[in-house]
Amino acid sequence: MSIQGIVLIQLWIFGLGLVVGSFLNVCIHRIPEGISIVWPASKCVYCSKRIVWYDNIPVLSYFFLRGKCRHCQHKISAQYPIVEFLTGIVFLLVFRSVLIVSGGLICAYIFFIIFCCLLIVGSFVDLRLHIIPNEITYTGLILAPIASLLCTGFHNLNSALGYFNNSTNQWIDSFLASLIGIFVSGGLIFLCGVFGKLVFRKDAMGFGDVKLMGMIGGFLGWKLGIATFFLAPFFGLLFGLPKLILKRGNVIPYGPFLSLAAFICLLFKDYFVGLIDNYLDIYLTLFQLL
């Protein structure tokens, strides 16, 4: 394919991401409220006036309206264009990582996009309400094993992942890779929460984070799940330390940092899987010496 063709495809992918991002905004607002994400049509949350199509163009409409509702002139949250633009970037980066760089399957790209959309919705709800809806985590926990069955290359986009051993039944291998990822990743953060409660005498980790981490492991596998577990605290520290210093509360939603770490591990899977493998080799060598 020509360079122009690849550029056009990526522009189309980015545009599709913007449109999906508009839908994710609906999910972020409605799922915690228990409102259908399909019906009724979008309306202003302040004056309840229906939003017409030309006021609902991703990103552009926000700037055309100068960040205000056309009818009541109430300020529109900047979250809307941020989520739309972020989703467009995610669609594009995953496309470049999974399809162009790794030479992966289209079905893998679709499932990883769904995974990223779940992460985006869960993260923004967690930032606003300090909860991760079960609708997000349970959907991911169910979908990850299904994805591993429908797309057996899901956990083996390249040789570095090393999940398969040339077995004649890759469906079983792929399915087990997803289940192991769920239990290992979810178990890690569950144990972290138990330990934190023993030390600080209060809940240090919500069970929503455990389910989210399980979902991450189900999609990425246990190796990238472990990498996510160790990478997320660095992002949490960057955000939480200034907040604690300025004494602006001590409740820090952890879901967004898990999601960011998972996304980075997805984009740079070769590096992080290699890193985990190196540490495992070191520990196994030390264990054998002992």
N, C-alpha and C positions, 0 to 999 in steps of 0.2 A: 504493500500500500504506500502511496506517495505521502510526503510530509504534509502536503495540504490536506489530504484526506484524514490523516491522524489528527491534525489540528481541528478540523471541523467536527470530528467525532468527540474530541475532548470538550469543545465548546458546547456541543449538544448535551454531553454528560453533565457539564457544569450547570447548564440551564435546567435540565431535569432535576438536578439537586436543589436548585432554587425553588422549584415548584413543590417538590416533596417537603422542603423546609417549611413552606407555608402551611402544609398539612400538619407537620410536626408541631407547629405553634398551636394549632387547634387541639392536638392531643395533650400538650403541656397544660393548657388551660382547662380542658374539659375532663380529663381522666381523674384528677383528684376530686373533682366535683361530682363524679358519677354521672356525667352527662354524655349522651351519645356523641361519638366523634363523626357521625355521618349526617345526622339530622338534629336540629334545624340548620339552616344555612348560617354562614358567619354573620355576626352582628357586633356592633359596638358594645363593649362590656359596661359602658356608662349610660348611654341613652337608648340602647337596645334597637337602634335603627339598623336595618339590614345593610350590609356592605356590598355595594355593587361591584361587578367584575373589574371595572377600570380603577377601582380603589383597592383592589386586592392583588395587583401585580407585584410579585415578589421584589423586595428591596426598593424598586423604583417608586411605587406608590407612596411609601413612607416619606420619601424626599419630595415628591410632588405635592403632598399634603402638608409638608413642613412639620411632620410628626404630630399632626392634630387630626381629630375626627372631623370629617366634612360637615357634620350636622351640629354636634354640640361643642366643637372646638376643644374638647378635652384632650390633654396630652396623651399620645400613644406611646406605650413602652418601647424603648429601644431594643428590647428583647426580640421583637418580631423581625426586623431586618438582620439582626445579629444571627439568629437561628437560621434564617433563610440563607444568608451568605455562608455561614459555617457549614451548613449541609451541602451546599454547592461545592465547597472546597473539599469536604470529606468524600463526596462522590468522585471527584477528580483524582484525589490522591490515592484512593483505594483502586481506582481504575488503572492508574499508572503502576501501582505496586503489584497488584494481583494479576492483571492481564498483560501489561506491557513488559514489566521487568521479570516477573516470575513465569510468564507464559501459562498462567492458570486457566481454569475452565470458567465459562460464562456463568454456570450454575454456582460456582464458588463465589464469584463476584457478587451475584444477586444476594446470596445468603450473608456474605460479609457486610453488604450494604444495609440489609435489614438489621443485622447485629449493631452496626454503627448508629442507625436510627433509634434503636432501643436505648443505646447509651446516651444519645443526645437528649431524648425525652426524659429519661430517668435522672440525668444530671441537672437539667434545668428545673425540674420539679423539686429535686433535693435541695438545690440552692435556694429556692423560694420557700419551701414548706418543711424542709428537713425530713422528708420521707421519700422512699423509693417505692412507687406503687407496685402492688403485686401483679397488676396487669402487665407490667413491663417485665419483671423478673420471671414470672411463671411462663409467660410467652416465650422468653428466651430459653428457659430450661427445657421446655417441651420441644421447641424448634431446633435446638442445636443437635440432639440425637437424630431427629428426622433429617436434617440437612446432611449429616454424616452418612445416612443410608442412601439418600437420593443422589449425593455427589461424593463418591468414594474417594476422590482426590482432595476432598475438603481439608483434611489434616496433613496432606502430603503434597503441597504445592511445589516443593523442591526437595532435593535429597537431604538437605541439612536438617529437616524436621525429623526424619528417620523413624516414623511411626510404623511403617510396614516392613515386613521381612520377606517380600515376594510371595506372600501367602496366596493360595488359590482362592481364598474366600475373603476378599478385601472388604466386603460389607461388614463382616463380623469385626475385623480389625478396626475399621473406621468407626463403627458404632461404639466399640470398647474404648477407643481413644477419646471419644466425646464424654462417655460416662466417667472414665478415669479423671478426665479434666475437671468435670463437675465436682466430684468428691474430693479430689486433692486440693483444688483451688478454694472451694467453699470451706473445706476442713481447716485449711491454713488460717483463714481469717476468723473462723469460729474459735479456734484455739487461741488466737491473738486476743479476741474479745474476752474469753474466759480468763486468760492471764491478766489482762488489763483490769478486769473487775476485781480480781484477787488483790492486785497492787493498789488500785485507787479507791477501792470500796464503793464503786459505782459503775454503771454500764459504760464501757469504753468504746463499744462497737455495736451498732444496731444490727438486728437480724436481717434487715433489708440489705445491708452491705454484704452479709454472708450469701444471700441469694443472688445478689448481683455478681459477686465473685465466682459463684458456681456457674452462672450463665457465661461469664467470661471464659472460664476454663472449658466449658462445653463447646464453645465456638473455636477457641484458640488451641486447646489441648493443654496438658498439664505442664509442659515445659514453659510455654509462654505465659501460662497462668502463674507459675512461680515467679517469672520475670516481672509480671505485672504487680504481684504482691510486694516485691522488694523495690520497685520503681515508684509506686504511688506515694509512699511516705515523703519522698523528696519534694514532690509537687505540693503535698499537704503542708510541709514545713515552710515552703516559700510563701504560701498564702496565710498560714495560721500564725506564724511567728510574729509578724507585724500586728496582727489582730490582737494577740495576747499582750504584746508590749504596750499597745495603745489602750488596752483594757476595754475592748469593744465586744465583750462576750467570750465565752470559752467553748461554745458549741460550734463545731466546725463540720459541715457536711462532707463526708468522705467519698460519697458516690462519684462526684465529678473528677476526683483525683484518680480513683480506680479506673474510670472511663478513659481519662486522658492517657494514663499509663498503658491501658489495653490497646488503645488506638496506635500509640507509638510502637508498641511491641508488634502489632499487626503490620505496620509499614516497614519495620526493620527486623522482621522475623529471623532472617539469617543470622544477624549479629547477636540477638538475644538468645536464640537457641544455642548457638555456638558458645556463648558465655556460660549458659547453664551447663552445657556438656563439659566444658573445661573444669568448672567447679566440682561437678560430679566425679570427674576423673581424679581430681586431687583428693577428694574425700575418700573415694574408694581405695586409692593408693595408700593413704594414711591408715585406713582401716585394716588393710592387708598387712601393713608393717606392724601394727599393734597386735 
